[in-house]
Amino acid sequence: MNYRHAFHAGNFADVLKHALLCRILVHLAAKDTPFRVIDTHAGTGVYDLTSSAAQRSPEWRDGIARLVGTHLPEEVAPLLAPYLALAAPMLSAERPTYPGSPRIALALTRTQDRLSFVEKHPDDIIGLKAAIAGDRRAKALHLDGWTAWNAQVPPPERRGLVLVDPPFEADSDWQRMVDGLIQSARKWAGGIVMLWYPVKDPATVERFFDALEATGIRKILRLELAVDQVRPDGPLAATGVIMVNPPHRLETEARLLLPFLARRLARSRDAATCIEWIVAE
C-alpha cells in the first residue's frame, strides 16, 4: 500500500497516532530537562482538507470530525485535550486544515526542546520547511528517513522520542522498522520509539510482532485500533502503534482512550482494540 499523509489526513489512523503522540509529549514535558523529537517521515506538517488529495476520499469526516465539537466522557476528555486544542480550531477554520505530527510536536514542546523533522519526498519537504519556518528549535532535513533515524540518535539531550511513520510503499518497510529499532536501541537504549503501522494483512503484522520479540529489546507495547472488519482488498480498517519505552502511565491512559475511540470511530460492529505487551519489562 501507499500511505502518503496527504491522502489520509485526519482519518481514524491519524487520530490514534496523534492522540498517543500528544500523550507522550505531555509526559516528556513534565520534567524540566530538555528532550528531542525525531520524526523520520514527517510529511508536510499541515494538510489542507480542501485539497484534491484530501477530497479524493475525505477520510477525516470519519476521523477527527467525529471528535471535534462533541461530548467526551469525563475520563477521556483530559487525555484528548492537548490534541483537540490544536486540531479543533484548524478543522473549524474557514478553510479547514489538519495538523501533521510536526505541527503537533511544535505545539507541545518548550523553548529548551529540539526537533528534527525528516522528509524525503521533494514536494513534501517544501511544505515542511514552510510549516516550521521561523522556529529556531526545529530543523527540516531533506533525507531518507531510515538513514536519518540511525544518524540522529542518540541526541545531545539524551531524552526524547523517535516517531517512525513510513508510507509503506514497499514490503521492506516492515523489516526496516525492526532493523532501525535494533540500531537505535544499541545507541540509545532509553529513548522512546513510536512505530506506526497499518493492518491490511494480519499475517504480515503477526510476523512483524514476532520479529520485534526476537530483537531482545524490552518494554514493547502494542496499541491497536480497528474500526471495521479487516479485508486485504478493502479500505484500511485497522491500525496500530508500537511503543518502545512508553511513559509509565501511557498503558493506563490507553486503556481509557482506545475503547472510546473504537466506539466513536466505529464503521461497524467489528470495531475493536488490542492493548498488550509484546515484550514486558
C-alpha beads as a LAMMPS data file, in Angstrom:
LAMMPS data file: protein, C-alpha beads

281 atoms
280 bonds

1 atom types
1 bond types

-500.0 500.0 xlo xhi
-500.0 500.0 ylo yhi
-500.0 500.0 zlo zhi

Masses

1 110.0

Atoms # bond

1 1 1 0.000 0.000 0.000
2 1 1 0.952 3.658 -0.270
3 1 1 0.092 5.693 2.794
4 1 1 1.268 9.187 1.910
5 1 1 -0.060 11.529 4.569
6 1 1 -1.925 13.978 2.349
7 1 1 -4.423 11.395 1.095
8 1 1 -5.495 10.251 4.572
9 1 1 -5.040 13.318 6.802
10 1 1 -7.245 13.291 9.873
11 1 1 -8.594 9.764 9.423
12 1 1 -9.027 7.238 12.245
13 1 1 -5.395 6.125 11.953
14 1 1 -4.200 9.713 12.383
15 1 1 -6.485 10.142 15.383
16 1 1 -4.942 7.133 17.128
17 1 1 -1.393 8.058 16.198
18 1 1 -1.629 11.737 17.035
19 1 1 -3.615 11.318 20.236
20 1 1 -0.901 8.964 21.502
21 1 1 1.845 11.273 20.242
22 1 1 0.323 14.078 22.299
23 1 1 0.267 11.900 25.412
24 1 1 3.968 11.082 25.029
25 1 1 4.899 14.743 24.547
26 1 1 2.881 15.743 27.603
27 1 1 4.733 13.164 29.698
28 1 1 8.137 14.199 28.347
29 1 1 7.397 17.850 29.115
30 1 1 6.529 17.005 32.721
31 1 1 10.263 17.078 33.524
32 1 1 12.251 20.306 33.245
33 1 1 15.169 18.775 31.340
34 1 1 15.115 19.220 27.541
35 1 1 14.207 16.475 25.102
36 1 1 14.422 15.819 21.371
37 1 1 11.713 14.800 18.895
38 1 1 12.918 12.965 15.776
39 1 1 10.253 12.446 13.102
40 1 1 11.636 10.193 10.351
41 1 1 8.800 10.512 7.809
42 1 1 7.428 13.905 8.718
43 1 1 5.320 14.852 5.700
44 1 1 4.379 18.482 5.166
45 1 1 3.354 19.378 8.719
46 1 1 -0.087 20.764 7.838
47 1 1 -2.721 19.340 5.475
48 1 1 -5.321 21.304 3.550
49 1 1 -8.545 19.301 3.821
50 1 1 -9.956 21.107 0.770
51 1 1 -7.075 19.923 -1.445
52 1 1 -7.626 17.425 -4.249
53 1 1 -5.645 14.789 -2.338
54 1 1 -7.773 15.107 0.808
55 1 1 -11.010 15.373 -1.171
56 1 1 -10.343 12.216 -3.177
57 1 1 -11.609 10.285 -0.179
58 1 1 -12.348 12.670 2.713
59 1 1 -11.442 10.198 5.448
60 1 1 -11.204 12.967 8.049
61 1 1 -15.001 13.077 8.203
62 1 1 -14.974 9.630 9.847
63 1 1 -11.912 10.513 11.908
64 1 1 -11.130 13.816 13.571
65 1 1 -14.538 15.281 12.625
66 1 1 -16.239 12.738 14.907
67 1 1 -14.354 14.139 17.895
68 1 1 -14.374 17.899 17.360
69 1 1 -17.312 19.711 18.912
70 1 1 -18.801 16.587 20.508
71 1 1 -19.268 15.466 24.104
72 1 1 -16.396 13.456 25.530
73 1 1 -16.612 11.195 28.588
74 1 1 -15.172 12.678 31.758
75 1 1 -12.306 10.179 31.906
76 1 1 -11.349 10.683 28.242
77 1 1 -11.626 14.464 27.824
78 1 1 -8.355 15.332 29.639
79 1 1 -6.457 12.733 27.609
80 1 1 -7.629 14.209 24.308
81 1 1 -7.481 17.856 25.398
82 1 1 -3.947 18.655 24.098
83 1 1 -4.718 17.056 20.725
84 1 1 -8.127 18.674 20.262
85 1 1 -6.899 22.076 21.445
86 1 1 -4.735 22.125 18.339
87 1 1 -6.885 20.185 15.859
88 1 1 -10.290 21.726 16.591
89 1 1 -9.513 25.366 15.607
90 1 1 -7.750 24.209 12.445
91 1 1 -10.673 21.986 11.434
92 1 1 -13.225 24.707 12.211
93 1 1 -11.442 27.417 10.208
94 1 1 -12.962 28.831 7.030
95 1 1 -10.500 26.681 5.106
96 1 1 -10.133 23.541 7.243
97 1 1 -6.705 22.026 7.742
98 1 1 -5.299 19.194 9.828
99 1 1 -2.066 19.209 11.852
100 1 1 0.533 16.615 10.963
101 1 1 2.996 15.312 13.520
102 1 1 5.463 18.225 13.057
103 1 1 2.779 20.797 13.860
104 1 1 1.701 18.781 16.894
105 1 1 5.267 18.389 18.133
106 1 1 5.990 22.098 17.734
107 1 1 2.885 22.965 19.746
108 1 1 3.650 20.640 22.660
109 1 1 7.366 21.269 23.098
110 1 1 9.088 24.031 25.028
111 1 1 11.819 26.586 24.493
112 1 1 14.550 24.192 25.670
113 1 1 13.433 21.263 23.484
114 1 1 14.653 20.498 19.959
115 1 1 13.000 18.900 16.947
116 1 1 14.350 17.139 13.848
117 1 1 11.872 16.576 11.023
118 1 1 12.988 14.329 8.178
119 1 1 11.255 14.090 4.809
120 1 1 12.477 12.550 1.556
121 1 1 9.698 13.498 -0.868
122 1 1 10.790 16.581 -2.880
123 1 1 7.372 18.252 -2.772
124 1 1 6.634 17.497 0.863
125 1 1 9.957 18.882 2.121
126 1 1 8.999 22.269 0.660
127 1 1 5.775 22.304 2.629
128 1 1 7.550 21.067 5.734
129 1 1 10.122 23.848 5.632
130 1 1 7.331 26.392 5.256
131 1 1 5.430 24.887 8.199
132 1 1 8.361 25.256 10.614
133 1 1 9.825 28.473 9.223
134 1 1 10.928 30.860 11.950
135 1 1 11.080 28.289 14.730
136 1 1 14.725 28.006 15.761
137 1 1 14.084 24.844 17.771
138 1 1 13.303 22.823 14.656
139 1 1 15.159 21.619 11.584
140 1 1 13.712 20.146 8.388
141 1 1 16.075 17.616 6.827
142 1 1 15.697 16.504 3.201
143 1 1 16.928 12.962 3.765
144 1 1 15.907 9.325 3.650
145 1 1 14.122 8.701 6.930
146 1 1 15.631 5.276 7.535
147 1 1 19.169 6.585 7.202
148 1 1 18.413 9.686 9.255
149 1 1 16.988 7.625 12.121
150 1 1 20.330 5.959 12.765
151 1 1 22.266 9.196 12.230
152 1 1 20.105 11.243 14.624
153 1 1 20.438 9.011 17.688
154 1 1 21.458 9.437 20.382
155 1 1 20.510 13.111 20.534
156 1 1 22.506 15.512 22.723
157 1 1 19.503 15.900 25.033
158 1 1 19.556 12.167 25.915
159 1 1 15.770 12.224 26.413
160 1 1 13.151 12.114 23.722
161 1 1 11.112 10.357 21.089
162 1 1 11.606 8.869 17.633
163 1 1 8.401 8.737 15.573
164 1 1 8.545 6.372 12.594
165 1 1 5.539 6.726 10.290
166 1 1 6.507 5.374 6.840
167 1 1 4.252 5.311 3.763
168 1 1 4.546 1.508 3.356
169 1 1 5.255 1.838 -0.340
170 1 1 7.326 -1.354 -0.105
171 1 1 7.004 -4.550 1.926
172 1 1 10.550 -3.952 3.139
173 1 1 9.294 -1.132 5.398
174 1 1 8.296 -3.740 7.992
175 1 1 11.833 -5.123 8.235
176 1 1 13.307 -1.622 8.091
177 1 1 11.364 -0.722 11.230
178 1 1 12.772 -3.760 13.025
179 1 1 16.335 -3.127 11.816
180 1 1 16.102 0.554 12.691
181 1 1 14.843 -0.247 16.159
182 1 1 17.739 -2.628 16.776
183 1 1 20.286 0.002 15.720
184 1 1 18.533 2.683 17.739
185 1 1 18.393 0.571 20.894
186 1 1 22.118 -0.141 20.728
187 1 1 22.908 3.562 20.680
188 1 1 20.019 4.976 22.733
189 1 1 18.549 2.264 24.939
190 1 1 16.382 4.650 26.953
191 1 1 14.820 6.542 24.064
192 1 1 11.100 6.303 23.382
193 1 1 10.299 4.908 19.933
194 1 1 6.856 5.039 18.349
195 1 1 6.258 2.870 15.258
196 1 1 3.032 3.320 13.287
197 1 1 1.708 0.500 11.097
198 1 1 -1.394 -0.298 9.011
199 1 1 -3.249 -3.590 9.371
200 1 1 -4.108 -4.888 5.917
201 1 1 -2.760 -8.434 6.123
202 1 1 -2.904 -9.811 9.690
203 1 1 -0.303 -12.468 8.874
204 1 1 2.213 -9.784 7.901
205 1 1 1.537 -7.911 11.130
206 1 1 1.998 -11.071 13.207
207 1 1 5.376 -11.697 11.555
208 1 1 6.299 -8.124 12.454
209 1 1 5.436 -8.783 16.093
210 1 1 7.487 -11.977 16.068
211 1 1 10.461 -10.067 14.668
212 1 1 10.106 -7.412 17.365
213 1 1 10.022 -10.052 20.081
214 1 1 13.134 -11.710 18.628
215 1 1 15.169 -8.487 18.946
216 1 1 15.607 -8.995 22.690
217 1 1 14.517 -5.404 23.314
218 1 1 12.344 -4.957 26.395
219 1 1 9.266 -2.805 27.059
220 1 1 7.498 -3.139 23.692
221 1 1 3.801 -2.222 23.921
222 1 1 1.230 -2.881 21.174
223 1 1 -1.720 -0.483 20.845
224 1 1 -4.183 -1.321 18.081
225 1 1 -7.495 0.083 16.878
226 1 1 -9.912 -1.458 14.366
227 1 1 -12.987 0.438 13.172
228 1 1 -14.270 -2.313 10.885
229 1 1 -13.511 -5.840 9.765
230 1 1 -10.070 -6.093 8.147
231 1 1 -10.235 -7.053 4.485
232 1 1 -6.987 -7.204 2.468
233 1 1 -8.766 -5.856 -0.626
234 1 1 -10.818 -3.257 1.255
235 1 1 -10.094 0.190 2.682
236 1 1 -7.871 0.482 5.727
237 1 1 -9.903 -0.650 8.732
238 1 1 -7.302 -1.186 11.451
239 1 1 -4.079 0.425 12.543
240 1 1 -1.619 0.188 15.355
241 1 1 1.257 1.810 17.169
242 1 1 4.227 0.063 18.749
243 1 1 5.639 1.894 21.768
244 1 1 9.130 1.092 22.990
245 1 1 9.908 2.510 26.445
246 1 1 6.477 4.142 26.809
247 1 1 5.957 6.543 29.723
248 1 1 4.790 4.547 32.712
249 1 1 1.241 5.990 32.713
250 1 1 0.674 5.510 28.991
251 1 1 -0.749 1.985 29.208
252 1 1 -3.309 3.110 31.786
253 1 1 -4.282 6.075 29.613
254 1 1 -4.538 3.879 26.524
255 1 1 -6.957 1.538 28.312
256 1 1 -9.308 4.501 28.713
257 1 1 -8.666 6.136 25.361
258 1 1 -8.687 3.276 22.851
259 1 1 -12.078 1.751 23.767
260 1 1 -13.627 5.199 23.496
261 1 1 -12.072 5.737 20.055
262 1 1 -13.321 2.326 18.928
263 1 1 -16.866 3.278 19.887
264 1 1 -16.744 6.810 18.474
265 1 1 -14.945 5.991 15.206
266 1 1 -16.573 2.612 14.501
267 1 1 -17.733 1.882 10.973
268 1 1 -19.318 -1.413 12.007
269 1 1 -19.826 -3.745 14.950
270 1 1 -16.386 -5.192 14.238
271 1 1 -14.661 -2.207 15.861
272 1 1 -12.175 -3.413 18.471
273 1 1 -8.946 -2.628 20.307
274 1 1 -5.889 -4.526 21.429
275 1 1 -3.525 -3.410 24.176
276 1 1 -0.803 -5.880 25.103
277 1 1 2.890 -6.152 25.810
278 1 1 4.813 -7.875 23.030
279 1 1 7.742 -7.860 25.432
280 1 1 7.284 -6.695 29.011
281 1 1 9.897 -5.053 31.205

Bonds

1 1 1 2
2 1 2 3
3 1 3 4
4 1 4 5
5 1 5 6
6 1 6 7
7 1 7 8
8 1 8 9
9 1 9 10
10 1 10 11
11 1 11 12
12 1 12 13
13 1 13 14
14 1 14 15
15 1 15 16
16 1 16 17
17 1 17 18
18 1 18 19
19 1 19 20
20 1 20 21
21 1 21 22
22 1 22 23
23 1 23 24
24 1 24 25
25 1 25 26
26 1 26 27
27 1 27 28
28 1 28 29
29 1 29 30
30 1 30 31
31 1 31 32
32 1 32 33
33 1 33 34
34 1 34 35
35 1 35 36
36 1 36 37
37 1 37 38
38 1 38 39
39 1 39 40
40 1 40 41
41 1 41 42
42 1 42 43
43 1 43 44
44 1 44 45
45 1 45 46
46 1 46 47
47 1 47 48
48 1 48 49
49 1 49 50
50 1 50 51
51 1 51 52
52 1 52 53
53 1 53 54
54 1 54 55
55 1 55 56
56 1 56 57
57 1 57 58
58 1 58 59
59 1 59 60
60 1 60 61
61 1 61 62
62 1 62 63
63 1 63 64
64 1 64 65
65 1 65 66
66 1 66 67
67 1 67 68
68 1 68 69
69 1 69 70
70 1 70 71
71 1 71 72
72 1 72 73
73 1 73 74
74 1 74 75
75 1 75 76
76 1 76 77
77 1 77 78
78 1 78 79
79 1 79 80
80 1 80 81
81 1 81 82
82 1 82 83
83 1 83 84
84 1 84 85
85 1 85 86
86 1 86 87
87 1 87 88
88 1 88 89
89 1 89 90
90 1 90 91
91 1 91 92
92 1 92 93
93 1 93 94
94 1 94 95
95 1 95 96
96 1 96 97
97 1 97 98
98 1 98 99
99 1 99 100
100 1 100 101
101 1 101 102
102 1 102 103
103 1 103 104
104 1 104 105
105 1 105 106
106 1 106 107
107 1 107 108
108 1 108 109
109 1 109 110
110 1 110 111
111 1 111 112
112 1 112 113
113 1 113 114
114 1 114 115
115 1 115 116
116 1 116 117
117 1 117 118
118 1 118 119
119 1 119 120
120 1 120 121
121 1 121 122
122 1 122 123
123 1 123 124
124 1 124 125
125 1 125 126
126 1 126 127
127 1 127 128
128 1 128 129
129 1 129 130
130 1 130 131
131 1 131 132
132 1 132 133
133 1 133 134
134 1 134 135
135 1 135 136
136 1 136 137
137 1 137 138
138 1 138 139
139 1 139 140
140 1 140 141
141 1 141 142
142 1 142 143
143 1 143 144
144 1 144 145
145 1 145 146
146 1 146 147
147 1 147 148
148 1 148 149
149 1 149 150
150 1 150 151
151 1 151 152
152 1 152 153
153 1 153 154
154 1 154 155
155 1 155 156
156 1 156 157
157 1 157 158
158 1 158 159
159 1 159 160
160 1 160 161
161 1 161 162
162 1 162 163
163 1 163 164
164 1 164 165
165 1 165 166
166 1 166 167
167 1 167 168
168 1 168 169
169 1 169 170
170 1 170 171
171 1 171 172
172 1 172 173
173 1 173 174
174 1 174 175
175 1 175 176
176 1 176 177
177 1 177 178
178 1 178 179
179 1 179 180
180 1 180 181
181 1 181 182
182 1 182 183
183 1 183 184
184 1 184 185
185 1 185 186
186 1 186 187
187 1 187 188
188 1 188 189
189 1 189 190
190 1 190 191
191 1 191 192
192 1 192 193
193 1 193 194
194 1 194 195
195 1 195 196
196 1 196 197
197 1 197 198
198 1 198 199
199 1 199 200
200 1 200 201
201 1 201 202
202 1 202 203
203 1 203 204
204 1 204 205
205 1 205 206
206 1 206 207
207 1 207 208
208 1 208 209
209 1 209 210
210 1 210 211
211 1 211 212
212 1 212 213
213 1 213 214
214 1 214 215
215 1 215 216
216 1 216 217
217 1 217 218
218 1 218 219
219 1 219 220
220 1 220 221
221 1 221 222
222 1 222 223
223 1 223 224
224 1 224 225
225 1 225 226
226 1 226 227
227 1 227 228
228 1 228 229
229 1 229 230
230 1 230 231
231 1 231 232
232 1 232 233
233 1 233 234
234 1 234 235
235 1 235 236
236 1 236 237
237 1 237 238
238 1 238 239
239 1 239 240
240 1 240 241
241 1 241 242
242 1 242 243
243 1 243 244
244 1 244 245
245 1 245 246
246 1 246 247
247 1 247 248
248 1 248 249
249 1 249 250
250 1 250 251
251 1 251 252
252 1 252 253
253 1 253 254
254 1 254 255
255 1 255 256
256 1 256 257
257 1 257 258
258 1 258 259
259 1 259 260
260 1 260 261
261 1 261 262
262 1 262 263
263 1 263 264
264 1 264 265
265 1 265 266
266 1 266 267
267 1 267 268
268 1 268 269
269 1 269 270
270 1 270 271
271 1 271 272
272 1 272 273
273 1 273 274
274 1 274 275
275 1 275 276
276 1 276 277
277 1 277 278
278 1 278 279
279 1 279 280
280 1 280 281
